[in-house]
Each structure stands twice: as C-alpha cells, then as structure tokens.
C-alpha cells in the first residue's frame, strides 16, 4: 500500500499516465497530475481520483521539456502535498516519419519531451529523495527503445536514452536508497496508438494475441512504486504481451 506517499505522474491527463495516477491513488497515495495541454481532462482525472479514492489530488500544467517549469511545479507540489516519494516519468510524444523526411524540429520535440523531460523531473526531485534517503523513480520507455522501430528514429533514440538515464540514475542514487527503473510497454491502447493502422497486423506479432490496456502498465508501475520492489533497481521491464522477446 502507498498510504502517506506522494506520487507525481507526468502526462497524467490521459492514456497510460491517467491509469497510473488512478492506480497509485487506489493504493492510498496522494497524487500530483502533470499535464501540458489537456487541462479539462487533467481536472476530470483529478476530480474522479478525489471522489473515488478519498486521497488528495492536484493538477499542474507543466511542460516537462522546460527545466524552470519543472522546478516551479515541484516547488508547488511540495507546498501542496509535502514532498515527493514516487516520480513516474510518463509524459511522451511521437512525431513519426522516415529518417530522410524527418524535420529537425520533430527530432528535437520528441527528444526534448521524452528524454530531457525525464531528466528534468528526476533532477528537480532528486534532492528531496536524497534528503529522505528514499525514493522511487519509474520511467516509461518503450519496446521502440529496445529494438528500434523504422519510422521512429527520434522516438527510439529518446526511449533508448531513457533506459541509459535510468541505469545511470540507479547507480548514482542507489547508495541513497533511491530505486530507478524503466517500463518498456509494447502496443497499449491509447490516443498515441489510435492511428497506427491494422490491429490484426500487430496481433500476429504479439504472443498473447491482444493489445495492452493502460491498466496493465499501471499495475506494473504500482508494483515498482511499492516497497514490495525495494530490491529492484536499474531494471527495464517489458510489458508487451511477448512482442519484443
Ligand atoms: P498519450 O495518450 O498520447 O498521452 C500523452 C501524455 O503525455 C498526455 O497526458 C500529455 O499531456 C502528456 N504530455 C505530452 N507532452 C508533454 C509535455 N511536454 N509536458 C507534460 N506532459 C506532456 O500517450 P500514452 O500512449 O498514454 O503514452 C504514455 C507514455 O507511454 C509515453 O511516454 C509513451 O511514449 C509511452 N509508451 C506508450 C505506448 C503505447 O502503445 N501507447 C507504448 C510504449 C510507450 P496533454 O494531453 O495535457 O498535452
């Protein structure tokens, strides 16, 4: 259980992040819901968490690619909820294209959000974790960062970068009792995968013969946030129905 803990979930206005925020709240954590553009959705997630689970929940607009915004947001979270115990770096974007067609801005946008955003949030939360000698960092990577996917050179690079970052942070903060792990989802049904085309094609490649649900990822995040996983750090856990074996 996560009673008395404060969890920060980036990109929690919809998709995987909203499910993770709900799951952590269902385990008793107070939650900070970070969003970038979807204010109404973030407020709706906040209201439903408060009414369903009776924990504290606040929504914060913050572009994770902006270090100053992250610093100010974590200051406000600390004032509202009293510090951070669990950080879930879930905010992410895609700008898929073939390498030769990909604009520089599409590479920068994806790397700035997915990789630099993860670095920014870890950086601003790290001092609090070090002071408490306890903390859980969960970074959402992707099977795209493990295997590479054609048409996703920007996204694959950002998600592989998240894995390297996860391992470096696990080594750097391990002595302070801070665990840092990555989750590598396969195809999870969200807005991000809506446009990807024929479901049947994907199902052929997935041994478990179904796409993932956001709740599948949320359950794993809850395990990595809980003391049940206190001896796991620097790990990358695929959750993909066997896709990237
Ligand atoms: P999604 O439904 O598109 O939601 C993306 C979330 O990220 C939204 O809440 C969005 O907030 C937020 N976000 C985007 N840019 C942001 C920024 N600069 N600052 C703060 N928040 C920002 O995506 P999803 O499918 O749930 O994906 C969540 C994570 O899982 C991503 O890191 C993604 O790469 C990863 N992942 C997903 C899959 C999949 O199959 N779905 C597979 C592997 C990995 P606003 O709406 O408020 O802008």
Boltz pocket constraint, residues with backbone or C-beta under 6 A from the ligand:
constraints:
  - pocket:
      binder: B
      contacts: [[A, 10], [A, 11], [A, 12], [A, 13], [A, 14], [A, 15], [A, 16], [A, 17], [A, 34], [A, 35], [A, 36], [A, 37], [A, 38], [A, 39], [A, 62], [A, 63], [A, 64], [A, 65], [A, 89], [A, 90], [A, 91], [A, 92], [A, 93], [A, 113], [A, 114], [A, 117], [A, 140], [A, 141], [A, 142], [A, 143], [A, 184], [A, 185], [A, 186], [A, 187], [A, 188], [A, 189], [A, 190], [A, 191], [A, 192], [A, 193]]
      max_distance: 6.0
